[in-house]
Amino acid sequence: MNRYSNLKVLPFIQLILFSLCIGMCYYAFSITAIGITATVDATAWLKMGVNSHVIHIIKNFFALGIAALIPALLIYHYEVARKWLCLALTVMFSMMFHGNINAMPLSPYGLLRFIEQTLINGDVGAVGVFFEILILPIIWVAVFNWMARFNINNSATKQVNQL
């Protein structure tokens, strides 16, 4: 067996470790965002008689959107070729950490526990948090892809500056 045959596996190990680190950061950012939105009372600011669950979901949407920006940006810039696979692994690792709050941190059962506690047995706010954690990084990477299509090259910029 050739001693260089294991080099084909190395990029995937690097991808998994990168996704694990970014997933841990996304977990920390999202826990912080959820905690901040739980302490801020937006109904007093808005002075509206709306449902508190709707206000909480909207606050979590903006806070988790900001929290999802940093991991999505890192994935978009550092894993160009496999960004969707890396993003899927990052979200799965983050959900695993969310499900393992009171258990062993790297237990794979945390992903199932998170789905069970938020999506299946959770209230409206918990279901909203589940979909926000799942979808917002995907939206950011899609926005970055969309913005990259409209990249202006240097010659066009120089022509505009000369006017």
C-alpha positions, 0 to 999 in steps of 0.5 A, spaced: 500 500 500 502 506 498 503 511 503 500 517 500 493 513 499 491 516 505 491 523 502 485 523 499 481 522 505 485 528 508 480 534 505 474 530 508 477 530 515 479 537 514 472 539 512 469 535 518 473 539 523 472 545 520 464 544 520 465 542 527 469 548 529 464 553 525 458 549 528 460 550 535 461 558 534 454 558 531 451 554 537 455 559 541 452 565 537 445 562 537 445 561 544 447 568 545 442 571 540 436 567 543 438 569 550 439 577 548 432 576 545 429 573 551 431 579 556 429 584 551 422 586 552 420 589 545 412 589 547 414 595 551 418 599 545 412 597 540 406 599 545 402 594 541 397 589 544 400 583 539 401 576 541 408 575 545 409 569 541 409 573 534 414 578 537 419 573 540 419 569 533 421 576 530 426 578 535 429 571 534 429 572 526 433 578 527 438 576 532 439 569 529 440 572 522 445 576 525 448 570 529 448 566 522 451 571 518 458 570 521 458 562 520 455 563 513 461 568 511 466 563 513 464 558 510 462 562 503 470 564 503 474 558 506 470 552 503 468 555 496 468 548 492 464 544 498 460 550 501 453 546 501 456 540 504 460 544 509 454 548 511 449 542 512 455 539 517 455 546 520 448 546 522 447 539 524 453 540 529 450 546 531 443 542 532 447 537 536 450 542 541 443 545 542 440 538 543 446 536 548 445 542 553 445 537 559 448 531 556 455 529 553 457 535 548 459 530 542 453 525 543 450 524 536 443 523 540 443 531 541 441 532 534 435 527 535 434 530 542 434 537 539 429 535 533 424 532 538 424 538 543 423 543 539 420 541 532 416 535 535 414 537 542 415 545 542 411 550 542 410 556 536 416 559 539 421 553 539 418 551 532 420 558 529 427 557 533 428 550 529 427 553 522 431 559 524 437 556 526 436 551 520 434 556 514 438 562 516 445 560 514 442 557 508 439 564 506 446 568 507 450 563 503 444 564 497 445 571 498 452 571 498 452 567 491 447 572 488 451 578 490 457 574 487 454 574 480 453 582 480 461 582 481 464 588 478 470 587 475 476 592 475 476 595 468 468 597 469 470 600 476 476 604 473 471 607 467 466 609 472 471 613 476 474 616 470 467 619 469 
